[in-house]
Amino acid sequence: MKQDSTRNTAYTVDCEDYVHVVKFNPFDSGDACSLIAYGGNNYVVIGTCRFQEEDAEVEGMQYKALRTFHHGIRVDAIAWSPETRLDALPPQIRFCTAASDRKLRLFTSDLQDKNEFKTFDGHSDYINDLVFAPKEGQEVASVSDDHTCRVWDLEGNEKAHFVLRSPGMSVCWHPEEAFKLMVAEKNGTIRFYDLITQQAILSLECEQTPLMSADWCLKNTLKIGAVAGSDWLIWDITHSSYPQDKRPVHVDRARLFRWSQVNENLFATTGYPGKTTTQLLVHHLGHPQPILTGTAAVGSGLTWHRTLPLCAVGGDHKIFFWVTEM
């Protein structure tokens, strides 16, 4: 493994809009290709990707746009539904967006004539993150600057409502912990809620602010990661409510934290979009220095591939992809 290798992107895809958010489908859609969604000022585009790292027949990367959905307003966050299937007849694409008008929009398409969307109203301020229930996909959870976390059914009815003490920055729903929700607040607190009793059952503390992003490790349910201030922080929830490990990484402020989907020791962080470039850092817990440093012109969003150690960041009419080693 190369130490601290500064690396240009492995691949780029040209996009028809500024990319505010990019998201690989974290669920198996029954197809060899990976689904990816990106959101811009007016549109959500759904496409498929295949990389030479998984298929020797591919030269570099193959990207194919499947459909563009008119959104009419800036897209701030995207969540994929586990009900998305490319191997069904007809196929089903289902995802939900959060937009700058404080509404969620649920899109369902068969990539042909059926294209539906529903609007969920209720949040009174900016929505920072959203996620589908990972098993059946019959509910969506969202967090907002309005100091709430809300759980909705697919008709847009509010099923649960948690009052927070500060803006909700991240919400995670783990496939192995289907009755718990992780909510990270800007004040540095990460809480776990029991969805049956609707009570908080555990909390973790950063002891620093602002917490901007947190993630629940797919490969190890006991591991939580976050960025707060200019540091990344990692917890082992059996160990303590305080971070087990933390390190300063971004000069100004850290923006996003995402665990790899394939390795419990691999994660990425991004810095704040600066005047010119955004820094992406890929970290491995066994290494003192970042194992990959990438820069993207005014990047936003951060997402990992479902089965490869490969991550993507959006930018100005582009998506950038970096490949790292395990």
Stockholm file with secondary structure:
# STOCKHOLM 1.0

chainA/1-326         MKQDSTRNTAYTVDCEDYVHVVKFNPFDSGDACSLIAYGGNNYVVIGTCRFQEEDAEVEGMQYKALRTFHHGIRVDAIAWSPETRLDALPPQIRFCTAASDRKLRLFTSDLQDKNEFKTFDGHSDYINDLVFAPKEGQEVASVSDDHTCRVWDLEGNEKAHFVLRSPGMSVCWHPEEAFKLMVAEKNGTIRFYDLITQQAILSLECEQTPLMSADWCLKNTLKIGAVAGSDWLIWDITHSSYPQDKRPVHVDRARLFRWSQVNENLFATTGYPGKTTTQLLVHHLGHPQPILTGTAAVGSGLTWHRTLPLCAVGGDHKIFFWVTEM
#=GR chainA/1-326 SS CCTTEECCCSEEEECSSCCSEEEECCSCCSSSSEEEEEECSSEEEEEEEEETTTCTTSSSEEEEEEEEEECSSCEEEEEECTTCBSSSSSCBEEEEEEETTSCEEEEEECSSSCEEEEEECCCCSCEEEEEECTTTCCEEEEEETTSEEEEEETTSCEEEEEECSSCEEEEECCTTCTTEEEEEETTSEEEEEETTTTEEEEEEECSSSCEEEEEECSSCTTEEEEEETTEEEEEETTTCSSCSEEEECCSSCEEEEEECSSCTTEEEEEECCCSSEEEEEEEETTCSSCSEEEEEETCEEEEECSSSSEEEEEETTEEEEEECCC
#=GC SS_cons         CCTTEECCCSEEEECSSCCSEEEECCSCCSSSSEEEEEECSSEEEEEEEEETTTCTTSSSEEEEEEEEEECSSCEEEEEECTTCBSSSSSCBEEEEEEETTSCEEEEEECSSSCEEEEEECCCCSCEEEEEECTTTCCEEEEEETTSEEEEEETTSCEEEEEECSSCEEEEECCTTCTTEEEEEETTSEEEEEETTTTEEEEEEECSSSCEEEEEECSSCTTEEEEEETTEEEEEETTTCSSCSEEEECCSSCEEEEEECSSCTTEEEEEECCCSSEEEEEEEETTCSSCSEEEEEETCEEEEECSSSSEEEEEETTEEEEEECCC
//
